[in-house]
Amino acid sequence: MISSSRQNARILAALSPGFIERFWDRVEKTPDCWLWTAYRKPLGYGYLKLPRNRGPGHSVLAHRVSWLVTHGPIPEKTPHLCHRC
């Protein structure tokens, strides 16, 4: 498993203004939840690819990108991010 700090660095490196704008275009904000409207894995997790021009094109979970964009790096000792409505 990749550490949170490595995942943070990988995602943060991809966060250009254009990427962030495209990310939010795929989020439907409701009063209770933010819903990912693009590709979801079979268990319902939102999933997207990071741009290749910012390094290898890695796939990441949408709720991790959402946290990083709104709160900054995910703390190393965070066991998981809640992402259910």
Secondary structure, DSSP 8 states (H G I E B T S, - for coil): ---HHHHHHHHHTT--HHHHHHHHHTEEE-SS-EEE-S-B-TTS-BEEE--GGGSS--EEEHHHHHHHHHH-S--TT--------
